[in-house]
Every structure is written in structure tokens, then in C-alpha cells.
Amino acid sequence: MTMKKITVLLLAMLLCLTALTACGDSKNDDLSAVKKAKKIIIGVTEYDPMNYKEGDKWVGFDTEYAEAVCEKLGIKAEFQVIDWKKKEALLKAGNIDCIWNGLTVTEDRKQNMDFSTTYLMNKQVVVINKKDADKYTSAESLSGAMLSAEAESAGETAIKADGNLSKSNYTASEKQMDALTQLLAGNYDAVVLDYTLAKANCGEGDYANLMIVESIQLTNEEYAIGFRPDSNLTAEINKITAELVKDGTLKKIAEKYDLVELYDEANK
């Protein structure tokens, strides 16, 4: 073999090694992308107390948390209402940069996205009309009842996983608030919702006649932000979150939205 051929072969091997190394260290450079765009597009659904509107203004725990992070990044938070059933597809396609909306960490979701550090604890709860307080006191008492939860939600998963609730007459709702409204109208006997939403709404205003069934214990959960797999936004936002925890900013937001108990449990 001539020296020229040896040199060409060595160069080819070096290029292959460089390519393999680059692939091994590859990351989705979403951080540079959002800084260049000067905004991050956040997929949400509207629900109190995480992300909701007062007039034209977005408010809520996740809203203010995102805005605090974005201030440190020097960018704006842009909230985009999404179809919750399509959240993974929208994230993968790049229509949104992350999901920051009381997103429950599950093993199935870990296959399609990266998660930030846990920032709030949550659980699924059963909500009924107060007039049925003596009738529905256990999961067993709801076997055969008319139940609803948001489609593709942790509430729907909890119903399917429970031996008694799975025997109910179940109908999926488009949104958690839709399920709550239909319960109030008498179209369901009970609904399964995030504790954060149920706590903020039940017994108040239009939902004064609704209550959480405290005796029914369902799944405990963790809330985290969802990113594209291998996104370098995950580590950056985790770093900023740690700063917001340390300086007390995030706890103040939790206090504002009556979520200190769930915040403390996640950060103990």
C-alpha cells in the first residue's frame, strides 16, 4: 500500500471517529434556538391554578414560574393552548418548545420527552356533588357510576388502573374544566381531576356545590416540565430553577396560588 493510500485511509478513519463522537454527544440545541427567537413557546391548557387567564393576561403558578425563568434567560414566555391529546406530537414536531402545565411524570411519557426536576407534587382526586356525599364515599361505591376525566390525562389513567373505578360508566372529556362543568350540570356522578385544579375550584364560586372525596386515595404524582429528548433546555432550566428555589422566588409564587404544601413536599 502506498503512503498516499495510507494517508487517505487514516483521514477517512479520523472523519468516521469524529462523526461517531459527535453523534454520541449530540443534543437538541433548543437553548440557542429560543435565545435566537427571544422567546420560548410553551404548550398549555387553561386551568386554575397552573395556567389560566384573567382578561387577556396569563396568570397562574406555572405561568409566573415560566416568566421568572425567562427573565433570567433574557427571553419572553409565549403560551400556546394545545390539544392535550397531541402534546407529544406537537413537541416532537417543534410546534412548541416545552410543556409547562401541571404535566405529570410517567414512564410512558419518559419515552417521548425529557423531564425537568420535579417542582410540585400532585395527586388524582375524585370530585362529586355535595348532595351525594353520603352516597359516594369509596371507590367501590362508584363502581357502575357515570365518571369522566380529561382524555389522555393522569385522571383517565387512574380510573383505568383502579379495580372499582374501571368498572364505571366512563366518558372522556376534552378538558378537565369540561368534566367539572358537566359534573355540576348533573351529567356525571363523579370526575377524577388533578388535586391542584380541584382544590382551587371546588367549594368556590360557580363550583360551590362540588367537593373532593377525601376518603378515596388515588395516585400520587410529580409535576415537571416536558422537553424534547436530549434537549439542552432541560439542564439550563433546572439550573435556573435551583436559583429560584434558593432565593425564595418559587416559594413566593407557590404561596400566592395556595400551593405551598405541594411545593414543600417536592422540595424537602
N, C-alpha and C positions, 0 to 999 in steps of 0.2 A: 504493500500500500504506500502510495507516495505521500510526502509530507503535506501536500496541498489537500489530499483527501482526508488525511488525519485531522488537519486543522478544521475543515468543513464539518467533519463528524463531531468534533469536540464542541464547535459552536452550536450545532444542532442540539446536542445533548444539554448544553447550558441553557438554551432557549426553552427546552422542554421542562427543565428543572425550575426555571424562573416562573413558567406558566403554572406548574403544579403548586408551587409555593404561594403564588398569588391567589389561586383558587382556594387553597387551604385557609388563607387569611381573609377571604372575601367577606365584605359586609355591605349591606344596603346603605349607601351613604345618604340616608334621609336627612341627616343633620345639615349637611351642606345645602341640600335641596330646599329645606324650609327657610334657612337663613338667606338663601338667594332670593326666594319668593317673598321673604319678610313676613311670612305667615305660616301657620300650621292649620290644616283643615281637619277638624275634629268631628267624627261621626257621633251623633247623639239621637236620643228620642227625648221628647219633652216629658219630664216628670219631676215633681217636687219630692224631695229637696235637692236633687242632684243637678239637673239642668232644666230650667223652665223659664218662662218669660213673664216679666211684669211690664205690660205695654209692649214696646218694641225692644226692650232690653233683656238680654240673657242674664239670669241670676242662678244661684244655687251653689252647693258645695263644690261640685266638680267644675262648675263654671269659674268660680273665683280661684280655685286651685290651679286650673289651667292658665288663667290670666296671670297669676303670680309667677308661674314657671316661665311663661312667655316674656314677661317683663325682664327677667334675668337673661333670657336668650336674645332680647332685643328684637322680638317679632310680635305679631298680632295673633290672637286666637280667633279663628273663624269657625263658628259652629254650624254644622250642616245636619239637618234632620234626615235620618236614613230609615229604610225599611230594615227592621231589626233582623228579619229572617235572612237578609242578604249581606249582613255586616262583613262576614269573612270574604265574600266575593268582592265587595266594594273596596276593602282594604288591599286585597291582592292586586286588583286592577289599578290601584293608585288613585281612585276617586276620592279617597280620604287618606290622611296620614296616620291616623290612630283612632281608637275607640276609647272615649273617656266619659263614661256614662253609667257608673254603677255596674261595671262589667264583672261578672263572676268568673273566677278562675276555675276551669275544669280540665280534666285530662284530654278530652276530645278537642277543646279549643287550643290546647298546647301544641297540637299537631299542625295548626294553621297560623299561629301567631306567637310572638314573644310577649311576655308579660313584665310589667314593671314590678317593683317591690309592692307588697300589699300595703294599702294606705287606710282601709276601713274594713272592719268585719261586718258581716251581714247574716241574715238567715231568712228562710222562707216561712211565712205565717199564713194561717187561714183566717179570712175575714168573713163575717156574717152580719146579718141584720140583728140589732139588739133584741128584737122581738123573738128571735129564735135562740136566745142564749141558753135556755133550758133544754132545747131540742138537740143542738149540735155541741156536744161537749168533748167528743173524742173523734179520732179518725174513723173508728168503726161506725159511729153514728152517721157519718157522711157517705158510707157505702151505699151506692144507688142514688145519691142526691145529684142535683144538677150543679156541676162545677165548671169553672173556667180559669184560665191563666193565659198570659201572653204566649203566642206561638213561638216556639224555639227558645223559650226562656228557662231560667232555673226553676221557676214555678211549675212549668209544664213537666220538667224532668222530675221534680219532687213528687208530683201526682202519680206519674207513671211508675216511680220507684216504690211507692208505699202500697203495701198489700191491701189496704182498705180503700184508699183514695183512688187506686187504679180501677176499682170496681164501680166508680161513679159514672154518671152520665156526663161525660166530659165534652166541652166545646172550646176550641181555641179562640182567643180574642186577638185582634190586631195589635192592641197596646194594653199595657197594664191599666191605664186610666179608663180604657173602654170597658174592661172587665169590671172595674169598680163601679162605673156608671150603670152598667147593666144589672149588677147586683142590687144597687139602690132601687132600680126600676122593678125589681122582683123577677127578673128573667133568669137568675141563677139563685141557688140556695147558699152558695159559698164560692169564694175565689181564693186562689193562692197567689200571694204577692211578695215582693221584697219587703222586708221589715222596715227599711228606710222610708219607702213610699207609704206603707200602711200607717206607720207611726205619725207621719206628717199630716195625713189626711183624715183618718178615722176619728170620729168624735168631734170634728170641726166643721163649721160652715155647712156646705151642702151635704157633707157626709157625717153629720152629727149622729145619725141613727145607725151607723156602722161601728163594728167593734172587732178587735183581734181576739181570737180564741186562744188565750194564754196556755190552756191545758194541752193543746196539741203542739208537740215539738217535732219540727221537721229538720231539714238540713242546715247546718252552719256553713258559712261561705266566706270567701275573701274577695274583696274588690281590688282590682288592679287595672292599669291602663294597657290596652292591647295595641301592639305594633306589628309591622311586617316581620317575618322571621329574619334573624340576623341584622336587624336594623340597629344602626349606631345611635339612634334616638333613645333607645332603651337605657343605655348606660348614662347618657348625658342627663336625661330627665330624672333618673334615680339619684344622680349626684346633686342636682338642684333640689329635689325633694328632701334629701337629707339635710340640706341647708335650711329649708323652710321648717323642718321639724325642729332642728336645733335652735333656731331663733324665735320659735313660738308662733310663726305666721300661720302654719297649717292648723294648729290647735285653735287659734282665734277664729278661723273660718269654721271649724267644727262647732265651736261654741255658738256662733251666730246662727247655725242651722240645727242646733239641738242634737248634735251627733258626737258629743264628747265621749260618751260611753263606748261607742263603736270605734272611735279614733284611738282611745286609750288601750282598748283591747288589741288593736292591731300594732300598736307601738310600744307595748310593755316590754 
